[in-house]
Amino acid sequence: MSTATDMKEKAGIFGNLDSWQTSFLNEGLTNLRRLAALPGLPEKMARVRKGVTPREVVYEEDRLKLYRYIGQGEIKQKTPLCFVFALVNRPYIVDLKEGRSVVANFVNAGFDTYLIDWGTPTRAERYLTTDDYVNGYMHNVVNYLRERTGAPQVSLLGYCMGGTLSTIYTALHQDRVRNLILLAAGIDFATREGLINLWTDPRYFDVDKFVDVMGNIPAEFLQNAFLMLKPIANLIEKPINLMENIHKEEFVEDYLYMETWLNDNIPVPGEIYREFAKYLFQQNLLTKNRLPVGRHTVDLRKITCPLLNLMAKNDDLVPCSQTEPLNDLVSSTDKEKIIWPAGHIGLAVSGRAQKELWPRAVEWLAGRSR
Amino acid sequence: MDDKMSETLEQAAALQKLWLDSFGSMANVWSEYSSDSPPPEEMRKVRNGMLKGLSGTWDEFMRTPQFMEMMKVSLNGALDLKRMAREGMNKIHEQFEMPTKEDIDGILLAIRHVERRVLDRLEGVDDRVRNIIDRLEKLDERLGKMDGRAGKLDERVNQIDERIKTVDGGIGKLGERIEELSKAANRMPEAAVKRKASIK
């Protein structure tokens, strides 16, 4: 009996040793492949493009550029679609790379697609307010699109802070907006789920002092704040993941495209930052229908157009609880919300979102743009 | 113990908790180490578990009032330092009679105020123009309606004209008939004389 047990143990140990040997050997070989891939990294970084779909500048105002995406087929939808991005990052995340482009989904479906690039603000723009962006730049862009396309209204797709701006614009100029699509847009800031909401608490963050001293909010400050939302994942796990997968061509390409965008922050004009921090994060005036924008007050009940509210289940920057209440605050009868299993960026560029979510969004808009 | 002291102690306790929790969760992961899988795979599992534990404790820590208080103190300190440095630079610039950043900001702000006033006025003018356009449109509508009425009036006058013509025609015919009758009446005495003479 004891002999049988001994044999079994020995066989187990040798079985283990065999698999250990293979594993060590494989790990060693993989490490060699990883080392061999390292010198090619700078070249791959140099190949990263910022936006892939062909486009042309059709309108310019101060730092703002309006791009029109050039599709290969004819335009099938009468209502033009305009992407509105946040002021904190560059907008090419919506057109990141082949197979990961939100813009391409709409262009290929025959939409006349445009994108607002706010440009990089300088010290001269530090006094620009929400009013300047919404009732100035956005209004001018929409008027230009109406004139250019002959369509009486425009569909807006706002991402993150761009979603908040689009919502404000629609509430103030409902007659100009045909459809509103929001992508992880901050609306209800009463929630304390997200760290940014906690950190901007007036007891711990004096926004007036901050803006008065800094002027424009530096890109590095915003970048560090975003990194600190998940410090272990961003500062430790991510580099380890890169090193482990550096020999995999597709992984490295995705990583580099993503990191290029993530590190491409731009400063935010001081005054609009002050208004967003104070009126939205600290006082939550948008949901109370008391947000002042220039001489106007934003009333979400004035939004009557079809609304598609997309949010990410694992969003650490704009949690679902911050976006979801909008559907109950507007007067639209045609409204839909989709909570997608992804993060803030994955909502736009993840493979699954590209395969399933965006075709659905395209179909939703196509039925409402003729 | 004053408030400042107790605040500092609370912060120290929060930091201590963070490190204890972090090390505790990292150490716990090792208890799941098994020799069934090859060491590289097990090590990877342990590493992921440790990072997950660390992530959880840091997330919890960053939500504490103590962390936010520390963040506030460090941010305010950095801002004060920046302000002091700027004030020093401003003094140097002033000594050399050069424009300071404050001067440039002042000019930008002045331009901004002028721009705001002009834009407000323009918006007012815009509203007034819109009102005028609205009123003109209403006036146009009323004129349109009046045109319609005038058109109907014209039709009516035409109809009356036609009626008058018809009546004129009738009167003409009546005159002709009267004339015929009067001629007939004139002829009647001559015929009566002739008749009398024949009877005689």
Interface residues (C-beta under 8 A of the other chain):
Chain A: N16 S19 W20 T22 S23 F24 E27 R123 A124 R126 Y127 L195 L198 W199 D201 R203 Y204 F205 D206 K209 F210 V213 M214 G215 M228 K230 P231 I232 A233 I236 E237 I240 R295
Chain B: S35 D36 S37 P38 P39 P40 E41 R47 L51 L54 S55 W58 D59 M62 R63 M68 E69 M71 K72 L75 N76 L79 K82 R83 R86 I104 D105 L108 L109 R112 D120 E123
